[in-house]
Amino acid sequence: MNYIWLALMVIALVVGAFTGRIDAVTKAAVDNAAAAVEIALGLIGIMTLWLGIMKIAEKGGIIRLLSRAIRPLAKFLFPSIPSDHPAIGSMLMNLIANWLGLGNAATPLGLKAMEELQSLNKSKDTATNDMATFLALNTATICLIPMTVIAVRAQLGSANPFEIISTTIVSSTCATIAGITAVKLLQRLPSIRKSDPNRIVESKHIAEGENHD
């Protein structure tokens, strides 16, 4: 991402210099930087509200109850994870944040979930199927209430900032189905199955046992 942003800035400066509009490029950069600060400050209230609600839900045990409710689905999506493992709760909190459209809040929760999944990884330099599934689910998850986008639209003066909810639900649902289908199908490919850390370690143990015999 750093290289992409650097390339965009360099291209803008070069094009501005060649077209004689370098002053316009500079003015646009300054104006949009100021607008970004205003939008970010406007998001503080709604982000704080929902983060507080999620924290209350966590302390009140609601997250634990939801974890039990989705256990059958989690077992299908993440078959290698024990049902009582902390990774289930961390992933659930990440998904809830994404369901509410709180991308900034979901990021640290997603990192925590990945850390928990890594603790189950038998080959630390290779992602497991469960980690790949969670990444797909986190990237293309269902968004029920896109609060961040709604807040931005309201901040920019939209007449009806909530009108995107229905289309967001439909599009994000399609993205989730496509993402999960793709990752589950790819996991069946022989080349992918051979690189599964769990299978690699199991094969090593089998080979060591045969050598001992």
Secondary structure, 3 states (H helix, E strand, C coil): CHHHHHHHHHHHHHHHHHHCCHHHHHHHHHHHHHHHHHHHHHHHHHHHHHHHHHHHHHHCCHHHHHHHHCHHHHHHHCCCCCCCCHHHHHHHHHHHHHHCCCHHHHHHHHHHHHHHHHCCCCCCCCCCHHHHHHHHHHHCCCCCCCHHHHHHHHHCCCCCCCCCHHHHHHHHHHHHHHHHHHHHHHCCCHHHHHCCHHHHHHHHHHHHHHHHC
